[in-house]
Amino acid sequence: MPGATIITKKMACLQTESCIQDALMFILRVENISTKAELNLWCEKGGREKLYGYIKRMCSASSWNRLVDPKSYVRFYYQKALRGYKIYK
């Protein structure tokens, strides 16, 4: 049943995105980061790789590697969540 395969792949992708978003929101909440400036300060030594590394460890490797560019998902979600970015809501 070819449709089932497509649905399974789509659900896996949604679970992956959810894991990335949940991990990011957890980090922001625990580290008390609510603005772009606070994120820049927190990432100062390791750059954004510090954030990407934390999220990659919190989500399964297969979830992280399933996405073409997982870092772009992380960027999208933190720009949406933090004051100081154009897409902040």
N, C-alpha and C positions, 0 to 999 in steps of 0.2 A: 504494500500500500504506500505509494510514493508521497501522498499528502501527509501521512503520519510522520515521515522523516522530516519534512519541511517544518511541521509544527514542533517537533521535538527540538530541532536546531534553533528555531525561533525562541522557544521557551528557555533553552540553555543560554542563549544570548541575553534574554531578559534577566535571568538569574545572575548572570555575570555582571550586568550593569547594576543591578540591585546591590550586589555584594560590594562593588566599588563605591557606590553612593553611600551605603550604610557604613562602610569602613571610614570613608572620608568624614562623614558627619560625626562619627564616634571620635575621631582624632580631633576635629575642630572643637567639639564639646569638651573633651578631656583637657585639651591644651588651652581652652578658653580663647580661641581665635575667632574673631567676628569681623575683622576687616582685612583688606589687602595688605595694609601696613603691618599688622600683627603677623600675618602669614609670612611676609618678607623677613621680618625679624626672626621668627621661628626657624625659617629655612636658611638663615644667613650663612652658616658654615657649609652645609651640604647642598645648598641650592634646592631646587624642586625635587631632585633625585632622592633627598631625604624623605619627602612626602610620598613619592612614588614607591620607594622601598618599603615603607611602613604598610602601605595599602596592599602591595604585592604579597607581603608576608601574611596579612590578615585574610586575604582571599586565597583560594587554592591556586596553585600554579596553572592548572588546566583552565581555570576560569580566566585568569590573567592572559594566558597565551592564546585563548580562543578568539580574542579581539584583535583586529588588524592593528590598531594603535590605541592600546589601553590608556596611555598617558593623555591622549586627547579627551577621553571620557573623564578622567580625573580633573583636567583643566576646566572642562565644561561645568562640572558639578561645583568646583570650588569658586569659579567665577560667578555662578548663579547664586551661591550661598553667602558670599562675602561682600560687605559694603566696600565701595571703591572700584568695583568693576562695572562696566556698562550694562552687563546683562543681569546684575543683581536684582533679585525680586524679594 
